[in-house]
Amino acid sequence: MTQSTEAACGVLAVTSAPTAPSVSEVVPQLQDLAYDPRTALAALPVEVRFRDGTAAEAVMVMDPGQLERAHAQIGRVLDARAKSLGLA
């Protein structure tokens, strides 16, 4: 059917692209972060968990700037945790 024939017959052809499941969280695996000096990239094995209950293994790759930001942010969170527990 051509588009004009579809309109004349009152037929609406709707196609939707498949949608990926929505991510609920990304959790670090119990493996060490790896650094590749050749590329200056760090790689952290993670598990991506989806809202439909499925999960997939992946690698979070960070460039030096992203790694520095993560380091600073994690340091602040650890300090806040220590203070809340009366350890600092």
N, C-alpha and C positions, 0 to 999 in steps of 0.2 A: 504494500500500500504506500502510495506517495503521501507526503505531508498534506497536500490539498485534499486527497481522498479521505485521509484520516479525519480531517476537520469536517468534511461534508458528512461523514458517517457518525460523527459525534464520538469518535474513538480517540482517547488520549493515551498515547504510548508513553509510559513513564518508566525510565530505567534509573536505577540508583546504583551508585558505585558501592562496592562492599566497604563496610566501615571496620576499622581496626578496633579491637577491644580497648576500653578505656583503662589506662594504667592507674592502679591504686597506690602503689609505692615501689620504690627501688631500694633494695637492701644489699649492703656490702656482703660479699661471701667471706668465709673464714680463710681467706688466702691473703698473702702479702701483696701490697701495691708493688708494681714493677716499674722501673724507670729505664728507658732506652736512651742512652747518651747520644746515639747517632741521630735520633729524631728530636731529642729533648722533650719527649712525651712520657707521661706517667699513665699506667693502665691499672685500673681497679676492677677485678671481677665482681660482678653484681648479679642479683636476681631481680628481674622485672616481674612484679606481680600485677595481674590484671583483675578488674572488678568481677569478671566472670569466673574467677577461681583458678584460672590457669596461670602458669608462670613460665618464664624463659630466662636462660642464662645469657648474659651479655657482658660487655666490657665498657666501663666508663673511661674514656680517654681524656686526659687533661693536658693542656699546654702549660708552660711555666707560669703564665699569669693566672690561669685558673687554679693551678696548684697552690700558688701563693695566697690567693683569696680564700681557698678552702682551708688552708693552714691557719690563717688569721681567724676565720669564722669559727673553726673547731676549737681553737685556743680560747676564744671568748666564751663559748658554750661550756667548755670544761671548767673555766674559772667560775662561771655562774653556778654550775653544779656544785663545785667544791664549797662555794660560799653558802649555798642553800643547805648543805649538809653540815655546815659548821667546821669545815676542814680548812678554810682559808682565813 
